Amino acid sequence: MLRGLADMAEGKVQSLAEIDAEVGWTRADGWQPIETAPKDGTRILVFTGPHPLVKGGQSRVSIAHWGFVYDSEDGWVRDNIGTFEEPVLFWQPLPTPPARREDET
């Protein structure tokens, strides 16, 4: 199963292919492997696998960006919450937000 935080801390991080093989993810339309995500601070949607220490944990979608995490290391940062303990697997650009029509005041 997905490796825990201790393994991650020791640098034993699984590749996306290893995780896919273990849990059988099938990407939906628009989702791309996290390895292809921009690492310039652009805010994106990310899909995470279940938390490695929570049995029966759920996957989720969050808004995130690549940025400073701890001890001068960069990583994925969840907007307004902090870092991820669960594996970040896929991403896609944020959708265009709604806009007011010109005739509305």
GITADA-V592455 format. One line per field, one symbol per residue. psi: psi as a letter, one per 40 degrees, with the letter a starting at -180 (. if undefined). A space follows every 50 residues. Layout:
psi->???
This chain:
psi->iiiadddddeefhiidddddddefhhhihdhiideeiifeehhihihiii heehheiiiihihiihahcifeiiahhhhedaihdihhdiiiiiihiiii idei.
